[in-house]
């Protein structure tokens, strides 16, 4: 799959004039490769708003090369929600409505596509996709998908449409399927935090996550739901990135994975959950705008930005160089 990414990135960059190319490309080791944010502010890179229609098409083909079909559909929906959010905020008299633009998403390629180590990022409000390719292997974290409004309110185009619904439904199904004594362990607080606890930190601190309920203590149905939930997050990206991520989670031990929930378990209230393993963290929060504003993140606790792939590459290159 890294070959299709290489082709898509090469085609995108080749379509850009010098000024746009300078914005859209950077050295692999440029500091902004390791910046991570989901806030509504500008990013390094080239925005869709500053591209021609044909360049936008190639940019979206690059995004599609790294995401699965459901992941791409969610990414497009997140971008399109900016139009709805702008209309909602304008009706509420909020000045922020003007910055809600579905073309305010920035594309950036780090390094030479197809080289030993390169990467690309797509970012804007509620979306951060980071793909790092090292020796043909792909790492897909850190990654953020959010939605506001997660359910489009009445009176707006697409009313009733839900974005990131499985993330909410699988998590709630899991906590509600637990017998009372296990639910008491899983629910760590009656009130949900206002946002994901790791925010947009370059390094995710799992120490902020309260202890929860272990996979090994779940009933069989709960284990199945937890596996489905993890696989859903990983499944936002192509199999070339998702399959190795799942293999590493299994290798570290599913029995060491824990689940915790905060807030009421009934629908309609602010809620939060986290899935924490030795190597990874998933966080989900839906509290703002009367529990209609989702934040969700997938982090590799040791190897965001493909650090493990880069370490293996440097070790192999170094040993070959000195042998």
C-alpha positions, 0 to 999 in steps of 0.5 A: 500500500505504500506504493499507492501512497508514493504514487499519490504523493508524487502526483500531488506534488508534481501538479503544484507550481513552485510557490504552492510546492514550497508550502506543501513540501518540507524536509523529513526532519522539519520540526512540524512533522512532529506537531499534532493538533486538532484545533481550528487554526492554520497549519504548515502546508498547503490548504485546500482553499489555496489549490486549484480544483484539479490539485484538490482532487489529487490532494484528496487522492493522497488522503484516500491512499492512506485511509480505508473506505470508512476512514475516508468517508469519515474524514470527508464528513468531518470536513463537510461538517465545518459548513454546518458548524458555521451555519449553527454558530452564525445563527447563534451570533458567534463570530467564530462562524467565519473560520468554519470552512471545509477547505481549511485543511492543510496538506504537507509531504515530508521528505521524498515520496518513495525514499527510505523515510518519508511522511505526509500529514493532513490537518485542520479542525477535528482532523489530524492524519499522520502517515509515516513510511519507512522502508515500505512499512507504514505507521499511522499515529498520532491520529485524531478524528472529531465531529461537531455537530456529531449529529446534525440538528434539525433545520440544517442540511443533512439533519439527523446524520451522525458522524463517528457513530460507531465510536460512540455506539460500540463504547456505550454498548460495551459499558452497558453490557457489563454486569453491575459489579464490573460496570462499577469498576469500569465507570471511573467517574460520574462526570466526563472530562471536558476533552480527551485527557492527552489533548494535543500533546506531542507525546501522549501521557498515559499516566493521565488515564485512570485505571479501568477494567481489564480485558481479562475480567470482561465477559466473553461478549464484552471482550468481543465488543472491546476488540471490535472497538479497537479494530474500528479505530485501527480500521480508519487506515489501510490494512498496511498500517492497521494490520501491523498495529493490531499485531503489536497490540496482540503481541503486547497482550490483549489481557493487559488492555483496559477500558474505562468510562466516565459520565452516565451510561445512558444516551444524551449525557456527556461521556468519555472512555479510554482504551489503554494497552501497554503500547497504545491508547484510544480516547473518546470524549463527547461532552461539549455542545450538550454531548454533540461534539466528539473528539477521538484519538489513537496514539502509539504510546512509544512509537507515534511518528513511526519512531520504531520503524525509524529506529529499526531503519537506522539500526540496519543502516548503521550496522550495514554501514559498519560491516 
